[in-house]
Amino acid sequence: MCLSIPSQVVEIHADEHAVTVDTMGVRRKVSSHLMGEPLSVGDYVLIHIGFVMNKIDEDAAMESLALYKEIVDKLEGEPI
């Protein structure tokens, strides 16, 4: 099973068909070759193996990010 964390587009690299995204504070460049629609800075997207797969609305992204943060917070308190 693969979990995709919503990521926010922070930079467009049109000449490379790529975007830089922020995923919970971590930034990385990913390919936008598979996107049929244009992306804009501020859009929320889901990524799989380095490719933007689809765009999601901000409300859905915020709800998912809140749940991921809750999971991370709980795991940080657990012994390894």
C-alpha positions as CSV (number, residue, x, y, z in Angstrom):
1,M,0.0,0.0,0.0
2,C,1.2,3.5,-0.8
3,L,0.3,6.6,1.1
4,S,0.5,9.9,-0.6
5,I,0.9,13.0,1.6
6,P,-0.5,16.2,0.1
7,S,2.2,18.5,-1.1
8,Q,2.0,22.2,-2.0
9,V,3.5,23.5,-5.2
10,V,6.0,26.2,-4.3
11,E,7.9,26.7,-7.6
12,I,7.2,25.9,-11.3
13,H,10.0,24.7,-13.6
14,A,8.1,24.8,-16.9
15,D,11.2,24.2,-19.0
16,E,11.8,20.9,-17.2
17,H,8.1,19.9,-16.8
18,A,8.7,19.8,-13.1
19,V,7.6,21.6,-9.9
20,T,9.1,22.0,-6.5
21,V,6.7,20.9,-3.7
22,D,6.7,21.3,0.0
23,T,5.6,18.1,1.9
24,M,5.3,18.8,5.6
25,G,8.3,21.1,5.5
26,V,10.5,19.0,3.1
27,R,11.0,20.5,-0.3
28,R,11.8,18.5,-3.5
29,K,11.6,18.7,-7.2
30,V,9.1,16.3,-8.9
31,S,8.0,15.6,-12.4
32,S,4.8,17.1,-13.8
33,H,4.9,15.2,-17.1
34,L,1.9,13.1,-16.2
35,M,-0.4,16.1,-15.4
36,G,-3.0,16.9,-18.0
37,E,-3.8,20.3,-16.5
38,P,-1.4,23.1,-15.7
39,L,-0.2,23.6,-12.1
40,S,0.2,26.9,-10.2
41,V,2.1,27.9,-7.1
42,G,-0.1,27.2,-4.1
43,D,-1.9,24.1,-5.7
44,Y,-2.0,20.9,-3.6
45,V,-1.0,17.7,-5.3
46,L,-0.5,14.0,-4.7
47,I,2.8,12.4,-5.7
48,H,3.7,8.8,-6.5
49,I,7.3,7.7,-7.2
50,G,8.4,11.3,-8.1
51,F,5.5,12.2,-10.4
52,V,2.6,14.5,-9.7
53,M,-0.4,12.2,-10.2
54,N,-3.3,14.6,-9.5
55,K,-4.3,17.9,-8.0
56,I,-6.6,18.0,-4.9
57,D,-8.5,20.9,-3.3
58,E,-7.1,22.8,-0.4
59,D,-9.8,21.6,2.1
60,A,-9.0,17.9,1.4
61,A,-5.3,18.6,1.6
62,M,-5.6,20.4,5.0
63,E,-7.8,17.6,6.4
64,S,-5.2,14.9,5.3
65,L,-2.3,17.0,6.6
66,A,-3.9,17.4,10.0
67,L,-4.4,13.6,10.2
68,Y,-0.7,13.0,9.2
69,K,0.4,15.5,11.8
70,E,-1.6,13.7,14.5
71,I,-0.1,10.4,13.5
72,V,3.5,11.8,13.6
73,D,2.9,13.5,17.0
74,K,1.6,10.2,18.5
75,L,4.6,8.2,17.0
76,E,7.1,10.7,18.4
77,G,5.9,9.8,21.9
78,E,6.3,6.0,21.3
79,P,9.4,4.1,22.2
80,I,11.3,2.7,19.3
